[in-house]
Amino acid sequence: MTYIGRVFSIVFTAAIIFVPLGSFFFQFVMDVKDSVDYLWLGGLLTFVAGLASVIYSLNQRRAE
């Protein structure tokens, strides 16, 4: 509990560093004015989250 301030400090510092890099990356990868690209990105994120959920539940069943 005593290190929580340091942890938050590291997380926010990393976020401040990586946000501009991510902005430049996505500017080159996708057209920021086209809403279809955001639909693809959202679908991909939903798929990855669902896949992680299935893998986690399978590992929990194996552990029992």
Predicted model as a PDB file, atoms N, CA, C, CB and O in Angstrom, pLDDT in the B-factor column:
MODEL        1                                                                  
ATOM      1  N   MET A   1       0.812  -1.189   0.000  1.00 65.00           N  
ATOM      2  CA  MET A   1       0.000   0.000   0.000  1.00 65.00           C  
ATOM      3  C   MET A   1       0.863   1.264   0.000  1.00 65.00           C  
ATOM      4  CB  MET A   1      -0.928  -0.008   1.196  1.00 65.00           C  
ATOM      5  O   MET A   1       0.418   2.322  -0.443  1.00 65.00           O  
ATOM      6  N   THR A   2       2.060   1.154   0.483  1.00 71.00           N  
ATOM      7  CA  THR A   2       2.911   2.342   0.567  1.00 71.00           C  
ATOM      8  C   THR A   2       3.479   2.742  -0.786  1.00 71.00           C  
ATOM      9  CB  THR A   2       4.043   2.102   1.542  1.00 71.00           C  
ATOM     10  O   THR A   2       3.931   3.874  -0.961  1.00 71.00           O  
ATOM     11  N   TYR A   3       3.459   1.823  -1.743  1.00 84.00           N  
ATOM     12  CA  TYR A   3       4.052   2.114  -3.052  1.00 84.00           C  
ATOM     13  C   TYR A   3       3.027   2.564  -4.088  1.00 84.00           C  
ATOM     14  CB  TYR A   3       4.775   0.898  -3.565  1.00 84.00           C  
ATOM     15  O   TYR A   3       3.383   2.765  -5.249  1.00 84.00           O  
ATOM     16  N   ILE A   4       1.777   2.725  -3.702  1.00 86.00           N  
ATOM     17  CA  ILE A   4       0.739   3.015  -4.691  1.00 86.00           C  
ATOM     18  C   ILE A   4       0.975   4.347  -5.413  1.00 86.00           C  
ATOM     19  CB  ILE A   4      -0.624   3.033  -4.015  1.00 86.00           C  
ATOM     20  O   ILE A   4       0.673   4.460  -6.601  1.00 86.00           O  
ATOM     21  N   GLY A   5       1.501   5.337  -4.729  1.00 86.00           N  
ATOM     22  CA  GLY A   5       1.804   6.611  -5.384  1.00 86.00           C  
ATOM     23  C   GLY A   5       2.875   6.465  -6.435  1.00 86.00           C  
ATOM     24  O   GLY A   5       2.803   7.080  -7.499  1.00 86.00           O  
ATOM     25  N   ARG A   6       3.866   5.651  -6.138  1.00 90.00           N  
ATOM     26  CA  ARG A   6       4.936   5.416  -7.118  1.00 90.00           C  
ATOM     27  C   ARG A   6       4.421   4.648  -8.327  1.00 90.00           C  
ATOM     28  CB  ARG A   6       6.094   4.650  -6.471  1.00 90.00           C  
ATOM     29  O   ARG A   6       4.803   4.928  -9.463  1.00 90.00           O  
ATOM     30  N   VAL A   7       3.553   3.680  -8.072  1.00 90.00           N  
ATOM     31  CA  VAL A   7       2.986   2.896  -9.174  1.00 90.00           C  
ATOM     32  C   VAL A   7       2.161   3.790 -10.088  1.00 90.00           C  
ATOM     33  CB  VAL A   7       2.116   1.739  -8.633  1.00 90.00           C  
ATOM     34  O   VAL A   7       2.313   3.741 -11.309  1.00 90.00           O  
ATOM     35  N   PHE A   8       1.285   4.611  -9.504  1.00 91.00           N  
ATOM     36  CA  PHE A   8       0.485   5.523 -10.326  1.00 91.00           C  
ATOM     37  C   PHE A   8       1.369   6.501 -11.078  1.00 91.00           C  
ATOM     38  CB  PHE A   8      -0.515   6.287  -9.461  1.00 91.00           C  
ATOM     39  O   PHE A   8       1.084   6.839 -12.227  1.00 91.00           O  
ATOM     40  N   SER A   9       2.427   6.955 -10.448  1.00 92.00           N  
ATOM     41  CA  SER A   9       3.339   7.879 -11.103  1.00 92.00           C  
ATOM     42  C   SER A   9       3.981   7.239 -12.331  1.00 92.00           C  
ATOM     43  CB  SER A   9       4.415   8.343 -10.126  1.00 92.00           C  
ATOM     44  O   SER A   9       4.087   7.876 -13.379  1.00 92.00           O  
ATOM     45  N   ILE A  10       4.405   5.998 -12.208  1.00 93.00           N  
ATOM     46  CA  ILE A  10       5.014   5.288 -13.335  1.00 93.00           C  
ATOM     47  C   ILE A  10       3.999   5.056 -14.444  1.00 93.00           C  
ATOM     48  CB  ILE A  10       5.603   3.949 -12.874  1.00 93.00           C  
ATOM     49  O   ILE A  10       4.314   5.227 -15.621  1.00 93.00           O  
ATOM     50  N   VAL A  11       2.782   4.667 -14.075  1.00 92.00           N  
ATOM     51  CA  VAL A  11       1.746   4.402 -15.084  1.00 92.00           C  
ATOM     52  C   VAL A  11       1.404   5.670 -15.852  1.00 92.00           C  
ATOM     53  CB  VAL A  11       0.478   3.829 -14.424  1.00 92.00           C  
ATOM     54  O   VAL A  11       1.329   5.645 -17.081  1.00 92.00           O  
ATOM     55  N   PHE A  12       1.196   6.772 -15.151  1.00 93.00           N  
ATOM     56  CA  PHE A  12       0.838   8.015 -15.836  1.00 93.00           C  
ATOM     57  C   PHE A  12       2.002   8.563 -16.656  1.00 93.00           C  
ATOM     58  CB  PHE A  12       0.380   9.059 -14.826  1.00 93.00           C  
ATOM     59  O   PHE A  12       1.783   9.150 -17.716  1.00 93.00           O  
ATOM     60  N   THR A  13       3.218   8.386 -16.190  1.00 94.00           N  
ATOM     61  CA  THR A  13       4.374   8.818 -16.974  1.00 94.00           C  
ATOM     62  C   THR A  13       4.482   8.011 -18.262  1.00 94.00           C  
ATOM     63  CB  THR A  13       5.666   8.681 -16.153  1.00 94.00           C  
ATOM     64  O   THR A  13       4.744   8.565 -19.330  1.00 94.00           O  
ATOM     65  N   ALA A  14       4.278   6.700 -18.157  1.00 93.00           N  
ATOM     66  CA  ALA A  14       4.312   5.857 -19.355  1.00 93.00           C  
ATOM     67  C   ALA A  14       3.198   6.249 -20.328  1.00 93.00           C  
ATOM     68  CB  ALA A  14       4.183   4.368 -18.971  1.00 93.00           C  
ATOM     69  O   ALA A  14       3.406   6.260 -21.541  1.00 93.00           O  
ATOM     70  N   ALA A  15       2.027   6.567 -19.801  1.00 92.00           N  
ATOM     71  CA  ALA A  15       0.915   6.972 -20.666  1.00 92.00           C  
ATOM     72  C   ALA A  15       1.239   8.269 -21.391  1.00 92.00           C  
ATOM     73  CB  ALA A  15      -0.376   7.133 -19.848  1.00 92.00           C  
ATOM     74  O   ALA A  15       0.961   8.404 -22.582  1.00 92.00           O  
ATOM     75  N   ILE A  16       1.822   9.219 -20.680  1.00 93.00           N  
ATOM     76  CA  ILE A  16       2.168  10.496 -21.307  1.00 93.00           C  
ATOM     77  C   ILE A  16       3.207  10.291 -22.410  1.00 93.00           C  
ATOM     78  CB  ILE A  16       2.697  11.490 -20.254  1.00 93.00           C  
ATOM     79  O   ILE A  16       3.183  10.989 -23.424  1.00 93.00           O  
ATOM     80  N   ILE A  17       4.111   9.345 -22.215  1.00 92.00           N  
ATOM     81  CA  ILE A  17       5.144   9.074 -23.217  1.00 92.00           C  
ATOM     82  C   ILE A  17       4.554   8.382 -24.444  1.00 92.00           C  
ATOM     83  CB  ILE A  17       6.260   8.212 -22.613  1.00 92.00           C  
ATOM     84  O   ILE A  17       4.900   8.728 -25.574  1.00 92.00           O  
ATOM     85  N   PHE A  18       3.665   7.404 -24.232  1.00 92.00           N  
ATOM     86  CA  PHE A  18       3.197   6.571 -25.341  1.00 92.00           C  
ATOM     87  C   PHE A  18       1.999   7.127 -26.095  1.00 92.00           C  
ATOM     88  CB  PHE A  18       2.854   5.228 -24.831  1.00 92.00           C  
ATOM     89  O   PHE A  18       1.740   6.689 -27.215  1.00 92.00           O  
ATOM     90  N   VAL A  19       1.260   8.072 -25.530  1.00 92.00           N  
ATOM     91  CA  VAL A  19       0.098   8.624 -26.237  1.00 92.00           C  
ATOM     92  C   VAL A  19       0.489   9.304 -27.553  1.00 92.00           C  
ATOM     93  CB  VAL A  19      -0.630   9.624 -25.341  1.00 92.00           C  
ATOM     94  O   VAL A  19      -0.153   9.033 -28.568  1.00 92.00           O  
ATOM     95  N   PRO A  20       1.503  10.166 -27.590  1.00 89.00           N  
ATOM     96  CA  PRO A  20       1.861  10.757 -28.894  1.00 89.00           C  
ATOM     97  C   PRO A  20       2.348   9.718 -29.906  1.00 89.00           C  
ATOM     98  CB  PRO A  20       2.939  11.811 -28.702  1.00 89.00           C  
ATOM     99  O   PRO A  20       2.061   9.832 -31.098  1.00 89.00           O  
ATOM    100  N   LEU A  21       3.076   8.717 -29.440  1.00 89.00           N  
ATOM    101  CA  LEU A  21       3.525   7.662 -30.358  1.00 89.00           C  
ATOM    102  C   LEU A  21       2.341   6.900 -30.938  1.00 89.00           C  
ATOM    103  CB  LEU A  21       4.470   6.690 -29.639  1.00 89.00           C  
ATOM    104  O   LEU A  21       2.319   6.590 -32.129  1.00 89.00           O  
ATOM    105  N   GLY A  22       1.363   6.602 -30.096  1.00 85.00           N  
ATOM    106  CA  GLY A  22       0.160   5.922 -30.575  1.00 85.00           C  
ATOM    107  C   GLY A  22      -0.634   6.773 -31.545  1.00 85.00           C  
ATOM    108  O   GLY A  22      -1.191   6.259 -32.515  1.00 85.00           O  
ATOM    109  N   SER A  23      -0.689   8.068 -31.290  1.00 85.00           N  
ATOM    110  CA  SER A  23      -1.407   8.975 -32.196  1.00 85.00           C  
ATOM    111  C   SER A  23      -0.754   9.005 -33.572  1.00 85.00           C  
ATOM    112  CB  SER A  23      -1.456  10.395 -31.609  1.00 85.00           C  
ATOM    113  O   SER A  23      -1.444   8.940 -34.590  1.00 85.00           O  
ATOM    114  N   PHE A  24       0.552   9.102 -33.607  1.00 87.00           N  
ATOM    115  CA  PHE A  24       1.245   9.090 -34.898  1.00 87.00           C  
ATOM    116  C   PHE A  24       1.086   7.749 -35.603  1.00 87.00           C  
ATOM    117  CB  PHE A  24       2.729   9.403 -34.707  1.00 87.00           C  
ATOM    118  O   PHE A  24       0.903   7.709 -36.820  1.00 87.00           O  
ATOM    119  N   PHE A  25       1.152   6.658 -34.857  1.00 84.00           N  
ATOM    120  CA  PHE A  25       1.008   5.326 -35.443  1.00 84.00           C  
ATOM    121  C   PHE A  25      -0.364   5.165 -36.096  1.00 84.00           C  
ATOM    122  CB  PHE A  25       1.216   4.243 -34.372  1.00 84.00           C  
ATOM    123  O   PHE A  25      -0.461   4.748 -37.250  1.00 84.00           O  
ATOM    124  N   PHE A  26      -1.431   5.498 -35.349  1.00 80.00           N  
ATOM    125  CA  PHE A  26      -2.778   5.315 -35.891  1.00 80.00           C  
ATOM    126  C   PHE A  26      -3.097   6.315 -36.987  1.00 80.00           C  
ATOM    127  CB  PHE A  26      -3.804   5.429 -34.788  1.00 80.00           C  
ATOM    128  O   PHE A  26      -3.964   6.050 -37.820  1.00 80.00           O  
ATOM    129  N   GLN A  27      -2.428   7.445 -37.011  1.00 83.00           N  
ATOM    130  CA  GLN A  27      -2.624   8.398 -38.092  1.00 83.00           C  
ATOM    131  C   GLN A  27      -2.133   7.807 -39.407  1.00 83.00           C  
ATOM    132  CB  GLN A  27      -1.897   9.719 -37.790  1.00 83.00           C  
ATOM    133  O   GLN A  27      -2.729   8.045 -40.458  1.00 83.00           O  
ATOM    134  N   PHE A  28      -1.047   7.035 -39.354  1.00 84.00           N  
ATOM    135  CA  PHE A  28      -0.523   6.416 -40.565  1.00 84.00           C  
ATOM    136  C   PHE A  28      -1.240   5.119 -40.918  1.00 84.00           C  
ATOM    137  CB  PHE A  28       0.950   6.153 -40.408  1.00 84.00           C  
ATOM    138  O   PHE A  28      -1.335   4.773 -42.095  1.00 84.00           O  
ATOM    139  N   VAL A  29      -1.744   4.399 -39.928  1.00 81.00           N  
ATOM    140  CA  VAL A  29      -2.379   3.108 -40.174  1.00 81.00           C  
ATOM    141  C   VAL A  29      -3.803   3.264 -40.685  1.00 81.00           C  
ATOM    142  CB  VAL A  29      -2.377   2.274 -38.909  1.00 81.00           C  
ATOM    143  O   VAL A  29      -4.218   2.541 -41.590  1.00 81.00           O  
ATOM    144  N   MET A  30      -4.554   4.200 -40.115  1.00 80.00           N  
ATOM    145  CA  MET A  30      -5.958   4.331 -40.497  1.00 80.00           C  
ATOM    146  C   MET A  30      -6.311   5.777 -40.783  1.00 80.00           C  
ATOM    147  CB  MET A  30      -6.866   3.779 -39.403  1.00 80.00           C  
ATOM    148  O   MET A  30      -5.646   6.706 -40.326  1.00 80.00           O  
ATOM    149  N   ASP A  31      -7.372   5.940 -41.549  1.00 79.00           N  
ATOM    150  CA  ASP A  31      -7.886   7.275 -41.861  1.00 79.00           C  
ATOM    151  C   ASP A  31      -8.740   7.736 -40.686  1.00 79.00           C  
ATOM    152  CB  ASP A  31      -8.714   7.276 -43.200  1.00 79.00           C  
ATOM    153  O   ASP A  31      -9.779   7.141 -40.403  1.00 79.00           O  
ATOM    154  N   VAL A  32      -8.310   8.787 -40.005  1.00 73.00           N  
ATOM    155  CA  VAL A  32      -8.996   9.210 -38.784  1.00 73.00           C  
ATOM    156  C   VAL A  32     -10.357   9.834 -39.060  1.00 73.00           C  
ATOM    157  CB  VAL A  32      -8.138  10.192 -38.028  1.00 73.00           C  
ATOM    158  O   VAL A  32     -11.137  10.022 -38.126  1.00 73.00           O  
ATOM    159  N   LYS A  33     -10.664  10.157 -40.292  1.00 80.00           N  
ATOM    160  CA  LYS A  33     -11.960  10.747 -40.624  1.00 80.00           C  
ATOM    161  C   LYS A  33     -12.970   9.717 -41.094  1.00 80.00           C  
ATOM    162  CB  LYS A  33     -11.790  11.799 -41.683  1.00 80.00           C  
ATOM    163  O   LYS A  33     -14.137  10.049 -41.303  1.00 80.00           O  
ATOM    164  N   ASP A  34     -12.545   8.476 -41.265  1.00 81.00           N  
ATOM    165  CA  ASP A  34     -13.428   7.420 -41.748  1.00 81.00           C  
ATOM    166  C   ASP A  34     -13.920   6.594 -40.568  1.00 81.00           C  
ATOM    167  CB  ASP A  34     -12.704   6.520 -42.782  1.00 81.00           C  
ATOM    168  O   ASP A  34     -13.121   5.966 -39.874  1.00 81.00           O  
ATOM    169  N   SER A  35     -15.223   6.589 -40.336  1.00 84.00           N  
ATOM    170  CA  SER A  35     -15.771   5.893 -39.168  1.00 84.00           C  
ATOM    171  C   SER A  35     -15.710   4.372 -39.297  1.00 84.00           C  
ATOM    172  CB  SER A  35     -17.203   6.320 -38.946  1.00 84.00           C  
ATOM    173  O   SER A  35     -15.794   3.669 -38.290  1.00 84.00           O  
ATOM    174  N   VAL A  36     -15.567   3.855 -40.511  1.00 88.00           N  
ATOM    175  CA  VAL A  36     -15.477   2.404 -40.699  1.00 88.00           C  
ATOM    176  C   VAL A  36     -14.202   1.858 -40.058  1.00 88.00           C  
ATOM    177  CB  VAL A  36     -15.514   2.048 -42.201  1.00 88.00           C  
ATOM    178  O   VAL A  36     -14.207   0.746 -39.530  1.00 88.00           O  
ATOM    179  N   ASP A  37     -13.124   2.615 -40.096  1.00 83.00           N  
ATOM    180  CA  ASP A  37     -11.880   2.185 -39.461  1.00 83.00           C  
ATOM    181  C   ASP A  37     -12.053   2.047 -37.952  1.00 83.00           C  
ATOM    182  CB  ASP A  37     -10.752   3.174 -39.774  1.00 83.00           C  
ATOM    183  O   ASP A  37     -11.483   1.142 -37.343  1.00 83.00           O  
ATOM    184  N   TYR A  38     -12.830   2.933 -37.349  1.00 86.00           N  
ATOM    185  CA  TYR A  38     -13.095   2.824 -35.914  1.00 86.00           C  
ATOM    186  C   TYR A  38     -13.955   1.604 -35.604  1.00 86.00           C  
ATOM    187  CB  TYR A  38     -13.782   4.095 -35.400  1.00 86.00           C  
ATOM    188  O   TYR A  38     -13.801   0.978 -34.555  1.00 86.00           O  
ATOM    189  N   LEU A  39     -14.856   1.270 -36.516  1.00 91.00           N  
ATOM    190  CA  LEU A  39     -15.669   0.069 -36.346  1.00 91.00           C  
ATOM    191  C   LEU A  39     -14.795  -1.174 -36.380  1.00 91.00           C  
ATOM    192  CB  LEU A  39     -16.750  -0.011 -37.432  1.00 91.00           C  
ATOM    193  O   LEU A  39     -14.976  -2.080 -35.566  1.00 91.00           O  
ATOM    194  N   TRP A  40     -13.846  -1.228 -37.316  1.00 89.00           N  
ATOM    195  CA  TRP A  40     -12.909  -2.353 -37.377  1.00 89.00           C  
ATOM    196  C   TRP A  40     -12.069  -2.439 -36.109  1.00 89.00           C  
ATOM    197  CB  TRP A  40     -11.995  -2.223 -38.602  1.00 89.00           C  
ATOM    198  O   TRP A  40     -11.877  -3.523 -35.558  1.00 89.00           O  
ATOM    199  N   LEU A  41     -11.574  -1.309 -35.652  1.00 87.00           N  
ATOM    200  CA  LEU A  41     -10.750  -1.287 -34.450  1.00 87.00           C  
ATOM    201  C   LEU A  41     -11.542  -1.742 -33.226  1.00 87.00           C  
ATOM    202  CB  LEU A  41     -10.187   0.114 -34.221  1.00 87.00           C  
ATOM    203  O   LEU A  41     -11.039  -2.518 -32.413  1.00 87.00           O  
ATOM    204  N   GLY A  42     -12.769  -1.263 -33.093  1.00 91.00           N  
ATOM    205  CA  GLY A  42     -13.626  -1.690 -31.984  1.00 91.00           C  
ATOM    206  C   GLY A  42     -13.946  -3.165 -32.045  1.00 91.00           C  
ATOM    207  O   GLY A  42     -13.954  -3.842 -31.017  1.00 91.00           O  
ATOM    208  N   GLY A  43     -14.207  -3.671 -33.231  1.00 94.00           N  
ATOM    209  CA  GLY A  43     -14.472  -5.099 -33.389  1.00 94.00           C  
ATOM    210  C   GLY A  43     -13.256  -5.943 -33.035  1.00 94.00           C  
ATOM    211  O   GLY A  43     -13.376  -6.997 -32.410  1.00 94.00           O  
ATOM    212  N   LEU A  44     -12.092  -5.468 -33.441  1.00 93.00           N  
ATOM    213  CA  LEU A  44     -10.860  -6.190 -33.122  1.00 93.00           C  
ATOM    214  C   LEU A  44     -10.617  -6.215 -31.615  1.00 93.00           C  
ATOM    215  CB  LEU A  44      -9.663  -5.550 -33.839  1.00 93.00           C  
ATOM    216  O   LEU A  44     -10.249  -7.249 -31.056  1.00 93.00           O  
ATOM    217  N   LEU A  45     -10.824  -5.079 -30.964  1.00 94.00           N  
ATOM    218  CA  LEU A  45     -10.646  -5.033 -29.510  1.00 94.00           C  
ATOM    219  C   LEU A  45     -11.656  -5.918 -28.791  1.00 94.00           C  
ATOM    220  CB  LEU A  45     -10.768  -3.597 -29.009  1.00 94.00           C  
ATOM    221  O   LEU A  45     -11.315  -6.570 -27.804  1.00 94.00           O  
ATOM    222  N   THR A  46     -12.891  -5.948 -29.274  1.00 97.00           N  
ATOM    223  CA  THR A  46     -13.907  -6.815 -28.688  1.00 97.00           C  
ATOM    224  C   THR A  46     -13.530  -8.280 -28.866  1.00 97.00           C  
ATOM    225  CB  THR A  46     -15.278  -6.540 -29.316  1.00 97.00           C  
ATOM    226  O   THR A  46     -13.699  -9.081 -27.947  1.00 97.00           O  
ATOM    227  N   PHE A  47     -13.026  -8.631 -30.032  1.00 98.00           N  
ATOM    228  CA  PHE A  47     -12.596 -10.004 -30.283  1.00 98.00           C  
ATOM    229  C   PHE A  47     -11.454 -10.410 -29.365  1.00 98.00           C  
ATOM    230  CB  PHE A  47     -12.175 -10.167 -31.735  1.00 98.00           C  
ATOM    231  O   PHE A  47     -11.476 -11.500 -28.793  1.00 98.00           O  
ATOM    232  N   VAL A  48     -10.461  -9.547 -29.218  1.00 97.00           N  
ATOM    233  CA  VAL A  48      -9.316  -9.854 -28.355  1.00 97.00           C  
ATOM    234  C   VAL A  48      -9.760  -9.993 -26.902  1.00 97.00           C  
ATOM    235  CB  VAL A  48      -8.236  -8.760 -28.478  1.00 97.00           C  
ATOM    236  O   VAL A  48      -9.291 -10.887 -26.198  1.00 97.00           O  
ATOM    237  N   ALA A  49     -10.656  -9.122 -26.446  1.00 97.00           N  
ATOM    238  CA  ALA A  49     -11.158  -9.212 -25.069  1.00 97.00           C  
ATOM    239  C   ALA A  49     -11.951 -10.499 -24.874  1.00 97.00           C  
ATOM    240  CB  ALA A  49     -12.036  -7.988 -24.727  1.00 97.00           C  
ATOM    241  O   ALA A  49     -11.818 -11.146 -23.836  1.00 97.00           O  
ATOM    242  N   GLY A  50     -12.765 -10.881 -25.840  1.00 97.00           N  
ATOM    243  CA  GLY A  50     -13.517 -12.133 -25.745  1.00 97.00           C  
ATOM    244  C   GLY A  50     -12.601 -13.347 -25.738  1.00 97.00           C  
ATOM    245  O   GLY A  50     -12.823 -14.293 -24.982  1.00 97.00           O  
ATOM    246  N   LEU A  51     -11.584 -13.323 -26.571  1.00 97.00           N  
ATOM    247  CA  LEU A  51     -10.615 -14.419 -26.618  1.00 97.00           C  
ATOM    248  C   LEU A  51      -9.871 -14.542 -25.286  1.00 97.00           C  
ATOM    249  CB  LEU A  51      -9.613 -14.204 -27.771  1.00 97.00           C  
ATOM    250  O   LEU A  51      -9.663 -15.648 -24.788  1.00 97.00           O  
ATOM    251  N   ALA A  52      -9.474 -13.417 -24.719  1.00 97.00           N  
ATOM    252  CA  ALA A  52      -8.798 -13.439 -23.421  1.00 97.00           C  
ATOM    253  C   ALA A  52      -9.733 -13.972 -22.344  1.00 97.00           C  
ATOM    254  CB  ALA A  52      -8.297 -12.032 -23.045  1.00 97.00           C  
ATOM    255  O   ALA A  52      -9.290 -14.697 -21.454  1.00 97.00           O  
ATOM    256  N   SER A  53     -11.009 -13.630 -22.404  1.00 97.00           N  
ATOM    257  CA  SER A  53     -11.981 -14.116 -21.436  1.00 97.00           C  
ATOM    258  C   SER A  53     -12.162 -15.630 -21.537  1.00 97.00           C  
ATOM    259  CB  SER A  53     -13.318 -13.414 -21.638  1.00 97.00           C  
ATOM    260  O   SER A  53     -12.249 -16.318 -20.520  1.00 97.00           O  
ATOM    261  N   VAL A  54     -12.218 -16.139 -22.748  1.00 96.00           N  
ATOM    262  CA  VAL A  54     -12.359 -17.589 -22.942  1.00 96.00           C  
ATOM    263  C   VAL A  54     -11.120 -18.318 -22.439  1.00 96.00           C  
ATOM    264  CB  VAL A  54     -12.602 -17.921 -24.431  1.00 96.00           C  
ATOM    265  O   VAL A  54     -11.240 -19.341 -21.764  1.00 96.00           O  
ATOM    266  N   ILE A  55      -9.949 -17.817 -22.750  1.00 96.00           N  
ATOM    267  CA  ILE A  55      -8.704 -18.445 -22.288  1.00 96.00           C  
ATOM    268  C   ILE A  55      -8.630 -18.422 -20.766  1.00 96.00           C  
ATOM    269  CB  ILE A  55      -7.472 -17.729 -22.892  1.00 96.00           C  
ATOM    270  O   ILE A  55      -8.220 -19.406 -20.151  1.00 96.00           O  
ATOM    271  N   TYR A  56      -9.020 -17.320 -20.161  1.00 95.00           N  
ATOM    272  CA  TYR A  56      -9.008 -17.211 -18.697  1.00 95.00           C  
ATOM    273  C   TYR A  56      -9.978 -18.205 -18.071  1.00 95.00           C  
ATOM    274  CB  TYR A  56      -9.364 -15.781 -18.259  1.00 95.00           C  
ATOM    275  O   TYR A  56      -9.639 -18.856 -17.083  1.00 95.00           O  
ATOM    276  N   SER A  57     -11.172 -18.330 -18.627  1.00 94.00           N  
ATOM    277  CA  SER A  57     -12.146 -19.259 -18.044  1.00 94.00           C  
ATOM    278  C   SER A  57     -11.703 -20.703 -18.226  1.00 94.00           C  
ATOM    279  CB  SER A  57     -13.527 -19.053 -18.673  1.00 94.00           C  
ATOM    280  O   SER A  57     -11.938 -21.529 -17.345  1.00 94.00           O  
ATOM    281  N   LEU A  58     -11.068 -21.025 -19.345  1.00 93.00           N  
ATOM    282  CA  LEU A  58     -10.546 -22.376 -19.525  1.00 93.00           C  
ATOM    283  C   LEU A  58      -9.428 -22.682 -18.528  1.00 93.00           C  
ATOM    284  CB  LEU A  58     -10.037 -22.558 -20.955  1.00 93.00           C  
ATOM    285  O   LEU A  58      -9.355 -23.794 -18.005  1.00 93.00           O  
ATOM    286  N   ASN A  59      -8.573 -21.726 -18.264  1.00 92.00           N  
ATOM    287  CA  ASN A  59      -7.518 -21.930 -17.277  1.00 92.00           C  
ATOM    288  C   ASN A  59      -8.080 -22.066 -15.878  1.00 92.00           C  
ATOM    289  CB  ASN A  59      -6.525 -20.789 -17.321  1.00 92.00           C  
ATOM    290  O   ASN A  59      -7.528 -22.815 -15.072  1.00 92.00           O  
ATOM    291  N   GLN A  60      -9.159 -21.368 -15.563  1.00 90.00           N  
ATOM    292  CA  GLN A  60      -9.780 -21.486 -14.248  1.00 90.00           C  
ATOM    293  C   GLN A  60     -10.413 -22.862 -14.069  1.00 90.00           C  
ATOM    294  CB  GLN A  60     -10.832 -20.390 -14.053  1.00 90.00           C  
ATOM    295  O   GLN A  60     -10.359 -23.429 -12.977  1.00 90.00           O  
ATOM    296  N   ARG A  61     -11.003 -23.395 -15.111  1.00 87.00           N  
ATOM    297  CA  ARG A  61     -11.599 -24.740 -15.022  1.00 87.00           C  
ATOM    298  C   ARG A  61     -10.530 -25.808 -14.841  1.00 87.00           C  
ATOM    299  CB  ARG A  61     -12.429 -25.045 -16.278  1.00 87.00           C  
ATOM    300  O   ARG A  61     -10.737 -26.785 -14.122  1.00 87.00           O  
ATOM    301  N   ARG A  62      -9.385 -25.622 -15.496  1.00 85.00           N  
ATOM    302  CA  ARG A  62      -8.286 -26.582 -15.339  1.00 85.00           C  
ATOM    303  C   ARG A  62      -7.709 -26.555 -13.946  1.00 85.00           C  
ATOM    304  CB  ARG A  62      -7.191 -26.302 -16.342  1.00 85.00           C  
ATOM    305  O   ARG A  62      -7.281 -27.589 -13.433  1.00 85.00           O  
ATOM    306  N   ALA A  63      -7.689 -25.390 -13.323  1.00 79.00           N  
ATOM    307  CA  ALA A  63      -7.114 -25.249 -11.998  1.00 79.00           C  
ATOM    308  C   ALA A  63      -7.981 -25.897 -10.923  1.00 79.00           C  
ATOM    309  CB  ALA A  63      -6.907 -23.788 -11.681  1.00 79.00           C  
ATOM    310  O   ALA A  63      -7.484 -26.226  -9.846  1.00 79.00           O  
ATOM    311  N   GLU A  64      -9.263 -26.084 -11.199  1.00 73.00           N  
ATOM    312  CA  GLU A  64     -10.159 -26.679 -10.191  1.00 73.00           C  
ATOM    313  C   GLU A  64     -10.016 -28.157 -10.089  1.00 73.00           C  
ATOM    314  CB  GLU A  64     -11.578 -26.355 -10.494  1.00 73.00           C  
ATOM    315  O   GLU A  64     -10.702 -28.790  -9.287  1.00 73.00           O  
TER     316      GLU A  64                                                      
ENDMDL                                                                          
END                                                                             
